[in-house]
């Protein structure tokens, strides 16, 4: 049942991405994070070509295939950690192993996102890349990230 629902959600997502990008680009004054997390809006903002959109859709599907199982594992790892921490007499070694497993899983997600970003950036023209990098910088600034 979960697989079927996930497949339906993925199909709906891909269908939305396949719709024509007829609307005008989002205004730069809008939240940069909103643009970065909305593939259709980002495609409009960067004025991606149909070939770029197709390649980006493939990258997005590949990312989802990698990250979705990791996010599911993340939930399980957190539950395990919570259970081990709430034990009557928590075993420090077990809790430490739980934390290390959780951190390793987080790193895998981060690596997958960075890989997607690198591959997506490679699809862009120099002008599009400059806009994309500026958008990411603005989002980091608004979030208060230091890097």
Secondary structure as UniProt FT lines:
FT   HELIX           2..18
FT   TURN            28..29
FT   HELIX           32..36
FT   HELIX           39..46
FT   HELIX           50..85
FT   TURN            88..89
FT   HELIX           92..123
FT   HELIX           126..143
//
